[in-house]
Amino acid sequence: MPVATTRGVGSLLGDDFSVADAVGGVRGMVESVAPGVVFVAVYVATSALTPALIAAVAVTLAAVVARLVQRTPVTQALAGVVGVGIGVFWAWRSGDAQDYFAYGLLTNVAYGVACLVSVVVGWPLVGLVVGMLRGEGTAWRRDRVQRRRYTWATWVWVAMFALRLLVQVPLYLGASVGWLGTARLVMGVPLWALTLWVTWLLVRTPGSSPAPSRPPAAP
């Protein structure tokens, strides 16, 4: 399997699961958490929003520049730029430091609702994603065992998003920036990697293809 496919949801297709590969290695993990860590650290140290926003943007752009200089894939770093950019804009516009994390909370709501709805309507999102990655389409829906596995796996993702919101929304509403940033760090990459691993345990065995129908016997 090419290395690129072992990152993120692509790691669900592997015979073995590597947390390091799933999160893009140490570098990918650092690029994911560094902007938030720097933002909280600068804000707590200075009690000023502008320096914290500038520091977060600087760290994010530095990651992109470093990848460009080294001619390595910049997809993950660019995704970080988008997320940080939205968070910085919202916090700068409102003047409230906790709004730096608002975009992340909204994405958790969106993904959580999407996963929940997919289970309710009988099309678990994990099954759709894994079926596409394996090139099987929706054939798994004819396999009762596999469909159950994908349903349970999707529930795992619903639980992850719900847990994040349960912990982080009260901190956001209470403007507890330091604790909110800490919760985002603990419940970010580590919890995501754990959820991905549990999903891999549930879906790593492909479903059995339906047996082809036999042609009618000749008279």
C-alpha positions as CSV (number, residue, x, y, z in Angstrom):
1,M,0.0,0.0,0.0
2,P,1.4,3.4,-0.9
3,V,2.5,5.4,2.1
4,A,0.1,8.3,1.3
5,T,-2.9,6.0,1.7
6,T,-2.0,5.2,5.3
7,R,-2.8,8.7,6.5
8,G,-6.1,9.7,8.0
9,V,-9.0,7.6,7.0
10,G,-6.7,5.8,4.5
11,S,-5.2,4.0,7.5
12,L,-8.5,2.0,7.8
13,L,-7.4,0.0,4.8
14,G,-4.2,-1.3,6.2
15,D,-3.5,-4.8,7.6
16,D,-1.9,-3.1,10.6
17,F,-2.7,0.2,12.3
18,S,0.0,2.8,13.0
19,V,-1.0,5.9,15.0
20,A,2.0,7.7,13.8
21,D,1.2,7.1,10.2
22,A,-2.5,7.9,10.7
23,V,-1.7,11.4,12.0
24,G,0.9,12.1,9.4
25,G,3.9,11.3,11.7
26,V,5.4,13.5,14.4
27,R,5.6,16.4,12.0
28,G,1.9,16.2,11.0
29,M,0.9,16.0,14.7
30,V,3.0,19.0,15.6
31,E,1.5,21.0,12.7
32,S,-2.0,20.2,13.9
33,V,-1.6,21.2,17.5
34,A,1.1,23.9,17.4
35,P,-1.2,26.9,16.3
36,G,-3.6,26.2,19.1
37,V,-0.9,25.7,21.7
38,V,0.9,28.9,20.7
39,F,-2.4,30.9,20.7
40,V,-3.3,29.8,24.2
41,A,0.2,30.3,25.6
42,V,0.6,33.8,24.2
43,Y,-2.9,34.8,25.2
44,V,-2.5,33.5,28.8
45,A,0.9,35.2,29.1
46,T,-0.1,38.6,27.7
47,S,-3.9,38.7,28.2
48,A,-3.9,40.3,24.8
49,L,-5.8,38.9,21.8
50,T,-3.8,40.5,18.9
51,P,-0.4,39.0,19.8
52,A,-2.0,35.6,20.2
53,L,-3.6,35.7,16.8
54,I,-0.5,36.9,15.1
55,A,1.5,34.1,16.8
56,A,-1.0,31.5,15.7
57,V,-0.9,32.7,12.1
58,A,2.9,32.9,12.1
59,V,3.3,29.3,13.3
60,T,0.8,28.1,10.6
61,L,2.5,29.9,7.8
62,A,5.9,28.8,8.9
63,A,4.8,25.1,8.6
64,V,3.6,25.8,5.0
65,V,6.9,27.6,4.1
66,A,9.0,24.8,5.6
67,R,7.2,22.2,3.5
68,L,7.5,24.3,0.3
69,V,11.2,24.8,0.9
70,Q,11.7,21.1,1.5
71,R,9.4,20.2,-1.4
72,T,7.2,17.9,0.7
73,P,3.4,17.7,0.4
74,V,1.7,20.7,1.8
75,T,-1.9,19.5,1.9
76,Q,-2.1,19.0,5.6
77,A,-0.4,22.3,6.3
78,L,-2.7,24.1,4.0
79,A,-5.7,22.6,5.7
80,G,-4.3,24.0,8.9
81,V,-4.1,27.4,7.3
82,V,-7.8,27.4,6.4
83,G,-8.9,26.4,9.9
84,V,-6.6,28.8,11.7
85,G,-7.5,31.6,9.3
86,I,-11.2,31.2,10.0
87,G,-10.6,31.0,13.8
88,V,-8.3,34.1,13.7
89,F,-10.9,36.1,11.6
90,W,-13.8,35.3,13.9
91,A,-11.8,36.1,17.1
92,W,-10.5,39.3,15.6
93,R,-13.9,40.4,14.4
94,S,-15.7,39.6,17.7
95,G,-12.8,40.6,20.0
96,D,-13.4,37.5,22.1
97,A,-10.5,35.0,22.4
98,Q,-12.7,32.0,22.7
99,D,-14.1,32.6,19.2
100,Y,-10.7,31.4,17.9
101,F,-12.1,27.9,18.7
102,A,-15.7,28.5,17.5
103,Y,-15.0,27.1,14.0
104,G,-13.7,23.8,15.5
105,L,-16.9,23.5,17.6
106,L,-19.1,24.1,14.6
107,T,-17.3,21.5,12.5
108,N,-17.8,19.0,15.3
109,V,-21.5,19.7,15.3
110,A,-21.7,19.3,11.6
111,Y,-19.7,16.1,11.5
112,G,-21.5,14.7,14.5
113,V,-25.0,15.4,13.0
114,A,-23.9,14.0,9.6
115,C,-22.8,10.7,11.3
116,L,-25.9,10.5,13.4
117,V,-28.3,11.1,10.5
118,S,-26.4,8.5,8.4
119,V,-27.0,5.9,11.0
120,V,-30.6,6.8,11.5
121,V,-31.4,6.5,7.7
122,G,-29.4,3.2,7.4
123,W,-26.5,4.5,5.4
124,P,-23.7,4.7,8.1
125,L,-21.1,7.2,7.0
126,V,-18.1,5.0,7.8
127,G,-19.5,2.4,5.4
128,L,-19.8,4.9,2.6
129,V,-16.2,6.2,3.2
130,V,-14.6,2.7,3.5
131,G,-16.7,1.3,0.6
132,M,-15.4,4.2,-1.6
133,L,-11.8,3.7,-0.5
134,R,-12.0,-0.1,-1.1
135,G,-13.7,0.4,-4.5
136,E,-16.7,-1.6,-3.3
137,G,-19.2,1.2,-3.5
138,T,-22.3,0.2,-1.5
139,A,-22.1,-3.6,-1.9
140,W,-21.5,-3.8,1.9
141,R,-25.2,-3.0,2.5
142,R,-26.1,-6.6,1.3
143,D,-23.8,-8.0,4.0
144,R,-25.7,-7.9,7.3
145,V,-22.6,-8.4,9.4
146,Q,-20.5,-5.8,7.6
147,R,-23.4,-3.3,7.7
148,R,-23.6,-3.8,11.5
149,R,-19.9,-3.2,11.8
150,Y,-20.1,0.0,9.9
151,T,-23.0,1.1,12.0
152,W,-21.1,0.6,15.2
153,A,-18.1,2.3,13.8
154,T,-20.1,5.3,12.9
155,W,-21.6,5.4,16.4
156,V,-18.0,5.6,17.7
157,W,-17.5,8.8,15.7
158,V,-20.8,10.2,16.9
159,A,-19.6,9.5,20.5
160,M,-16.3,11.3,19.8
161,F,-17.9,14.4,18.4
162,A,-20.5,14.5,21.2
163,L,-17.9,14.1,23.9
164,R,-15.9,17.0,22.5
165,L,-18.9,19.2,22.5
166,L,-20.1,18.1,25.9
167,V,-16.7,19.2,27.4
168,Q,-15.8,22.2,25.2
169,V,-19.1,24.0,24.7
170,P,-19.4,25.0,28.4
171,L,-15.8,26.2,28.4
172,Y,-16.5,28.2,25.3
173,L,-19.6,29.8,26.8
174,G,-17.7,30.5,30.0
175,A,-14.8,32.2,28.1
176,S,-12.3,29.8,29.8
177,V,-9.7,30.2,27.0
178,G,-6.9,28.4,28.8
179,W,-9.0,25.4,29.7
180,L,-10.7,25.4,26.3
181,G,-7.4,25.3,24.6
182,T,-6.2,22.5,26.8
183,A,-9.4,20.5,26.1
184,R,-8.9,21.0,22.4
185,L,-5.4,19.7,22.7
186,V,-6.3,16.6,24.7
187,M,-9.4,15.8,22.7
188,G,-7.9,16.7,19.3
189,V,-5.4,14.5,17.7
190,P,-5.1,11.9,20.6
191,L,-8.9,11.3,20.7
192,W,-9.2,11.4,16.9
193,A,-6.4,8.7,16.6
194,L,-8.1,6.6,19.2
195,T,-11.4,6.8,17.4
196,L,-9.7,5.9,14.1
197,W,-8.0,2.9,15.7
198,V,-11.3,1.6,17.1
199,T,-12.9,2.1,13.7
200,W,-10.1,0.1,12.1
201,L,-10.7,-2.7,14.6
202,L,-14.3,-2.8,13.5
203,V,-13.9,-2.5,9.7
204,R,-10.5,-4.1,9.0
205,T,-12.1,-7.3,7.7
206,P,-13.8,-6.8,4.4
207,G,-17.3,-8.2,4.0
208,S,-18.0,-11.4,2.1
209,S,-19.2,-10.8,-1.4
210,P,-22.6,-12.3,-2.1
211,A,-22.4,-15.6,-3.9
212,P,-23.1,-15.4,-7.6
213,S,-26.5,-16.9,-8.6
214,R,-26.2,-20.1,-10.5
215,P,-27.7,-20.3,-14.0
216,P,-30.7,-22.6,-14.3
217,A,-29.8,-26.2,-15.1
218,A,-30.3,-27.2,-18.7
219,P,-33.4,-29.4,-19.2
